[in-house]
């Protein structure tokens, strides 16, 4: 007898525990509690076993249970319906025209570096890489730049205060040392990257800029090979008819030269970029100093080679007719958006 009352109480807490989060759960609930063969109906049928004096009380608790089940059912049903409505309005209309995604464009410096790399790749140079935060051995010592050389002056170089011997590389020539100490000739690499110098920012120079380094080491590599390679580059890059090599000095090459590319003086822009001479200076180069080969563990009696390092910014100014180097670093999208390139 008391069993039947206990059953009702248990059913009431079972109801509370029901989670009606899906239409399927809701339907199962309805069948289990409110259906024609459901729990409430069967409890009603047990009424006949209840003694007369408790029939009334039993009727009340079963009714309350029915009420509880119905309220719960209705509430869950309403909640599921609003949810369905909301997701219907949020649903994607696949027939609607798409929202245009704004397309980015490459930075003129990246475009320029990619073009340079592309040109050298065509004649068998592979891309190599080196760190921007570099040990002074790779940046200076290996490259035949002794400790007291003026290029190491605090004025010219950013040193890492917390890491003795570490600096921001002043040129991509560190990649020469990185490659020569880890590979055997023949070596034919091109190394694009960012470099740093402690310079005052102006229309012509910046404390951070970009270079592409080149290195070619093999048996019997000559100055003539270098000249022809660089001429090929100047023609491909600028359509330049000729180049000029002026004697120069770098600690890591001997002999050394600066290379100018003939742009001519026929346009105002050419005059501005070449300061009226028609010659645009774009790179330093030379035959790798035998001492550098030895520093990096390459036998200088067997091998020779040439190296060059070119500035990228000036070439970008020329390629895209940009009047001021600072525009390259301001990253104003209105300016950057103008350059679309497949490279
Ligand atoms: N590293 C030199 C510079 O930054 C350029 C260079 C590279 C010159 C390789 C000769 C050979 O000015």
Boltz pocket constraint, residues with backbone or C-beta under 6 A from the ligand:
constraints:
  - pocket:
      binder: B
      contacts: [[A, 170], [A, 171], [A, 172], [A, 173], [A, 214], [A, 250], [A, 253], [A, 256], [A, 257], [A, 284], [A, 285], [A, 286], [A, 307], [A, 308], [A, 309], [A, 310]]
      max_distance: 6.0
